[in-house]
Amino acid sequence: MTAHSDKLKRDSIAFAVSLGVSIAIVLVHNFARGMDGPEATEYGLSVFFRKGYTWMSAPLFLVAGGLIRHLTRAHPLAIIVGLVFALPLIATYEVAMEPTSHNLLPFEVILWAIMAVPGAIGVLGVIGAKRYRESQAARHRR
């Protein structure tokens, strides 16, 4: 295998793990808050998942992003996008079921970007910590 295919495989696995972890965080968070599940409305699934991205679950996304980055060394964007990718998937499903839904999609994309911030902080924090440790080690070698 080439180095490029190894990186692609690592990034793909990290993306899939991030997506699975984000779904698990949302489900556990929502059920712990006493929510029964998605309502049978036009936006029921979207609303259910958006309610799982709160300031109370933000630390979980921060830790998840950092931990996945630390364990996989995957590209940061693969992890960050994976942590919020359930939302665009759900929106795509809902548009397929009801084409007139999600008519404010540009604003939803902005909201998804905001929801990605805790995971991004976790990923970038791990990268920053690694670079700091390397710089300190290089300074001590001199």
C-alpha positions as protocol buffer text, in pm:
chain_id: "A"
residue {
  index: 1
  type: MET
  ca { x: 0 y: 0 z: 0 }
}
residue {
  index: 2
  type: THR
  ca { x: 112 y: 353 z: -65 }
}
residue {
  index: 3
  type: ALA
  ca { x: 139 y: 624 z: 197 }
}
residue {
  index: 4
  type: HIS
  ca { x: -150 y: 809 z: 33 }
}
residue {
  index: 5
  type: SER
  ca { x: -385 y: 510 z: 56 }
}
residue {
  index: 6
  type: ASP
  ca { x: -283 y: 457 z: 420 }
}
residue {
  index: 7
  type: LYS
  ca { x: -371 y: 819 z: 500 }
}
residue {
  index: 8
  type: LEU
  ca { x: -700 y: 791 z: 314 }
}
residue {
  index: 9
  type: LYS
  ca { x: -788 y: 474 z: 502 }
}
residue {
  index: 10
  type: ARG
  ca { x: -695 y: 631 z: 836 }
}
residue {
  index: 11
  type: ASP
  ca { x: -898 y: 945 z: 760 }
}
residue {
  index: 12
  type: SER
  ca { x: -1199 y: 742 z: 644 }
}
residue {
  index: 13
  type: ILE
  ca { x: -1194 y: 532 z: 959 }
}
residue {
  index: 14
  type: ALA
  ca { x: -1161 y: 844 z: 1175 }
}
residue {
  index: 15
  type: PHE
  ca { x: -1454 y: 1005 z: 990 }
}
residue {
  index: 16
  type: ALA
  ca { x: -1673 y: 697 z: 1044 }
}
residue {
  index: 17
  type: VAL
  ca { x: -1575 y: 670 z: 1411 }
}
residue {
  index: 18
  type: SER
  ca { x: -1644 y: 1043 z: 1461 }
}
residue {
  index: 19
  type: LEU
  ca { x: -1986 y: 1007 z: 1301 }
}
residue {
  index: 20
  type: GLY
  ca { x: -2071 y: 707 z: 1518 }
}
residue {
  index: 21
  type: VAL
  ca { x: -1946 y: 877 z: 1833 }
}
residue {
  index: 22
  type: SER
  ca { x: -2146 y: 1192 z: 1759 }
}
residue {
  index: 23
  type: ILE
  ca { x: -2466 y: 990 z: 1710 }
}
residue {
  index: 24
  type: ALA
  ca { x: -2399 y: 805 z: 2036 }
}
residue {
  index: 25
  type: ILE
  ca { x: -2339 y: 1133 z: 2222 }
}
residue {
  index: 26
  type: VAL
  ca { x: -2662 y: 1283 z: 2089 }
}
residue {
  index: 27
  type: LEU
  ca { x: -2868 y: 973 z: 2171 }
}
residue {
  index: 28
  type: VAL
  ca { x: -2728 y: 935 z: 2523 }
}
residue {
  index: 29
  type: HIS
  ca { x: -2761 y: 1308 z: 2591 }
}
residue {
  index: 30
  type: ASN
  ca { x: -3120 y: 1330 z: 2469 }
}
residue {
  index: 31
  type: PHE
  ca { x: -3236 y: 1014 z: 2645 }
}
residue {
  index: 32
  type: ALA
  ca { x: -3061 y: 1123 z: 2967 }
}
residue {
  index: 33
  type: ARG
  ca { x: -3262 y: 1446 z: 2946 }
}
residue {
  index: 34
  type: GLY
  ca { x: -3580 y: 1241 z: 2926 }
}
residue {
  index: 35
  type: MET
  ca { x: -3660 y: 1283 z: 2558 }
}
residue {
  index: 36
  type: ASP
  ca { x: -3857 y: 992 z: 2414 }
}
residue {
  index: 37
  type: GLY
  ca { x: -3722 y: 1011 z: 2062 }
}
residue {
  index: 38
  type: PRO
  ca { x: -3785 y: 1202 z: 1741 }
}
residue {
  index: 39
  type: GLU
  ca { x: -4134 y: 1337 z: 1695 }
}
residue {
  index: 40
  type: ALA
  ca { x: -4335 y: 1224 z: 1393 }
}
residue {
  index: 41
  type: THR
  ca { x: -4326 y: 1569 z: 1232 }
}
residue {
  index: 42
  type: GLU
  ca { x: -4167 y: 1710 z: 919 }
}
residue {
  index: 43
  type: TYR
  ca { x: -3850 y: 1814 z: 1105 }
}
residue {
  index: 44
  type: GLY
  ca { x: -3871 y: 1565 z: 1393 }
}
residue {
  index: 45
  type: LEU
  ca { x: -3539 y: 1393 z: 1330 }
}
residue {
  index: 46
  type: SER
  ca { x: -3351 y: 1720 z: 1271 }
}
residue {
  index: 47
  type: VAL
  ca { x: -3491 y: 1876 z: 1584 }
}
residue {
  index: 48
  type: PHE
  ca { x: -3409 y: 1566 z: 1789 }
}
residue {
  index: 49
  type: PHE
  ca { x: -3047 y: 1569 z: 1675 }
}
residue {
  index: 50
  type: ARG
  ca { x: -3004 y: 1946 z: 1704 }
}
residue {
  index: 51
  type: LYS
  ca { x: -3126 y: 1927 z: 2064 }
}
residue {
  index: 52
  type: GLY
  ca { x: -2841 y: 1685 z: 2132 }
}
residue {
  index: 53
  type: TYR
  ca { x: -2584 y: 1952 z: 2043 }
}
residue {
  index: 54
  type: THR
  ca { x: -2609 y: 2171 z: 2355 }
}
residue {
  index: 55
  type: TRP
  ca { x: -2369 y: 2343 z: 2590 }
}
residue {
  index: 56
  type: MET
  ca { x: -2412 y: 2041 z: 2818 }
}
residue {
  index: 57
  type: SER
  ca { x: -2293 y: 1798 z: 2550 }
}
residue {
  index: 58
  type: ALA
  ca { x: -2023 y: 2033 z: 2417 }
}
residue {
  index: 59
  type: PRO
  ca { x: -1757 y: 1896 z: 2657 }
}
residue {
  index: 60
  type: LEU
  ca { x: -1832 y: 1546 z: 2529 }
}
residue {
  index: 61
  type: PHE
  ca { x: -1776 y: 1659 z: 2170 }
}
residue {
  index: 62
  type: LEU
  ca { x: -1458 y: 1839 z: 2275 }
}
residue {
  index: 63
  type: VAL
  ca { x: -1320 y: 1527 z: 2447 }
}
residue {
  index: 64
  type: ALA
  ca { x: -1436 y: 1301 z: 2163 }
}
residue {
  index: 65
  type: GLY
  ca { x: -1265 y: 1517 z: 1900 }
}
residue {
  index: 66
  type: GLY
  ca { x: -941 y: 1529 z: 2097 }
}
residue {
  index: 67
  type: LEU
  ca { x: -944 y: 1160 z: 2177 }
}
residue {
  index: 68
  type: ILE
  ca { x: -1016 y: 1053 z: 1820 }
}
residue {
  index: 69
  type: ARG
  ca { x: -736 y: 1280 z: 1693 }
}
residue {
  index: 70
  type: HIS
  ca { x: -495 y: 1147 z: 1955 }
}
residue {
  index: 71
  type: LEU
  ca { x: -573 y: 783 z: 1877 }
}
residue {
  index: 72
  type: THR
  ca { x: -592 y: 801 z: 1497 }
}
residue {
  index: 73
  type: ARG
  ca { x: -367 y: 1094 z: 1394 }
}
residue {
  index: 74
  type: ALA
  ca { x: -619 y: 1148 z: 1115 }
}
residue {
  index: 75
  type: HIS
  ca { x: -665 y: 1475 z: 930 }
}
residue {
  index: 76
  type: PRO
  ca { x: -844 y: 1726 z: 1156 }
}
residue {
  index: 77
  type: LEU
  ca { x: -1118 y: 1797 z: 903 }
}
residue {
  index: 78
  type: ALA
  ca { x: -1210 y: 1428 z: 878 }
}
residue {
  index: 79
  type: ILE
  ca { x: -1277 y: 1425 z: 1250 }
}
residue {
  index: 80
  type: ILE
  ca { x: -1446 y: 1765 z: 1277 }
}
residue {
  index: 81
  type: VAL
  ca { x: -1679 y: 1702 z: 983 }
}
residue {
  index: 82
  type: GLY
  ca { x: -1751 y: 1351 z: 1110 }
}
residue {
  index: 83
  type: LEU
  ca { x: -1866 y: 1490 z: 1445 }
}
residue {
  index: 84
  type: VAL
  ca { x: -2145 y: 1696 z: 1281 }
}
residue {
  index: 85
  type: PHE
  ca { x: -2211 y: 1499 z: 962 }
}
residue {
  index: 86
  type: ALA
  ca { x: -2526 y: 1337 z: 1103 }
}
residue {
  index: 87
  type: LEU
  ca { x: -2705 y: 1671 z: 1068 }
}
residue {
  index: 88
  type: PRO
  ca { x: -2656 y: 1712 z: 690 }
}
residue {
  index: 89
  type: LEU
  ca { x: -2739 y: 1343 z: 643 }
}
residue {
  index: 90
  type: ILE
  ca { x: -3066 y: 1390 z: 829 }
}
residue {
  index: 91
  type: ALA
  ca { x: -3145 y: 1708 z: 635 }
}
residue {
  index: 92
  type: THR
  ca { x: -3083 y: 1523 z: 307 }
}
residue {
  index: 93
  type: TYR
  ca { x: -3317 y: 1244 z: 418 }
}
residue {
  index: 94
  type: GLU
  ca { x: -3587 y: 1493 z: 518 }
}
residue {
  index: 95
  type: VAL
  ca { x: -3559 y: 1681 z: 188 }
}
residue {
  index: 96
  type: ALA
  ca { x: -3589 y: 1351 z: 1 }
}
residue {
  index: 97
  type: MET
  ca { x: -3906 y: 1271 z: 197 }
}
residue {
  index: 98
  type: GLU
  ca { x: -4050 y: 1624 z: 176 }
}
residue {
  index: 99
  type: PRO
  ca { x: -3890 y: 1842 z: -96 }
}
residue {
  index: 100
  type: THR
  ca { x: -4030 y: 2166 z: 48 }
}
residue {
  index: 101
  type: SER
  ca { x: -3854 y: 2119 z: 383 }
}
residue {
  index: 102
  type: HIS
  ca { x: -3526 y: 2282 z: 479 }
}
residue {
  index: 103
  type: ASN
  ca { x: -3584 y: 2592 z: 268 }
}
residue {
  index: 104
  type: LEU
  ca { x: -3341 y: 2784 z: 492 }
}
residue {
  index: 105
  type: LEU
  ca { x: -3052 y: 2547 z: 428 }
}
residue {
  index: 106
  type: PRO
  ca { x: -2780 y: 2817 z: 412 }
}
residue {
  index: 107
  type: PHE
  ca { x: -2863 y: 2916 z: 769 }
}
residue {
  index: 108
  type: GLU
  ca { x: -2860 y: 2554 z: 875 }
}
residue {
  index: 109
  type: VAL
  ca { x: -2510 y: 2515 z: 730 }
}
residue {
  index: 110
  type: ILE
  ca { x: -2398 y: 2809 z: 946 }
}
residue {
  index: 111
  type: LEU
  ca { x: -2560 y: 2645 z: 1247 }
}
residue {
  index: 112
  type: TRP
  ca { x: -2380 y: 2317 z: 1171 }
}
residue {
  index: 113
  type: ALA
  ca { x: -2050 y: 2504 z: 1154 }
}
residue {
  index: 114
  type: ILE
  ca { x: -2117 y: 2653 z: 1497 }
}
residue {
  index: 115
  type: MET
  ca { x: -2203 y: 2308 z: 1630 }
}
residue {
  index: 116
  type: ALA
  ca { x: -1866 y: 2184 z: 1507 }
}
residue {
  index: 117
  type: VAL
  ca { x: -1673 y: 2428 z: 1728 }
}
residue {
  index: 118
  type: PRO
  ca { x: -1639 y: 2209 z: 2043 }
}
residue {
  index: 119
  type: GLY
  ca { x: -1507 y: 1914 z: 1844 }
}
residue {
  index: 120
  type: ALA
  ca { x: -1272 y: 2144 z: 1652 }
}
residue {
  index: 121
  type: ILE
  ca { x: -1136 y: 2285 z: 1976 }
}
residue {
  index: 122
  type: GLY
  ca { x: -1068 y: 1932 z: 2100 }
}
residue {
  index: 123
  type: VAL
  ca { x: -892 y: 1829 z: 1779 }
}
residue {
  index: 124
  type: LEU
  ca { x: -687 y: 2147 z: 1753 }
}
residue {
  index: 125
  type: GLY
  ca { x: -605 y: 2134 z: 2124 }
}
residue {
  index: 126
  type: VAL
  ca { x: -446 y: 1792 z: 2081 }
}
residue {
  index: 127
  type: ILE
  ca { x: -247 y: 1916 z: 1780 }
}
residue {
  index: 128
  type: GLY
  ca { x: -132 y: 2224 z: 1972 }
}
residue {
  index: 129
  type: ALA
  ca { x: -33 y: 2018 z: 2276 }
}
residue {
  index: 130
  type: LYS
  ca { x: 170 y: 1781 z: 2059 }
}
residue {
  index: 131
  type: ARG
  ca { x: 352 y: 2067 z: 1890 }
}
residue {
  index: 132
  type: TYR
  ca { x: 423 y: 2229 z: 2226 }
}
residue {
  index: 133
  type: ARG
  ca { x: 567 y: 1905 z: 2365 }
}
residue {
  index: 134
  type: GLU
  ca { x: 783 y: 1863 z: 2054 }
}
residue {
  index: 135
  type: SER
  ca { x: 915 y: 2218 z: 2079 }
}
residue {
  index: 136
  type: GLN
  ca { x: 997 y: 2170 z: 2447 }
}
residue {
  index: 137
  type: ALA
  ca { x: 1175 y: 1842 z: 2372 }
}
residue {
  index: 138
  type: ALA
  ca { x: 1375 y: 2008 z: 2094 }
}
residue {
  index: 139
  type: ARG
  ca { x: 1471 y: 2294 z: 2328 }
}
residue {
  index: 140
  type: HIS
  ca { x: 1596 y: 2050 z: 2591 }
}
residue {
  index: 141
  type: ARG
  ca { x: 1806 y: 1858 z: 2335 }
}
residue {
  index: 142
  type: ARG
  ca { x: 2010 y: 2167 z: 2254 }
}
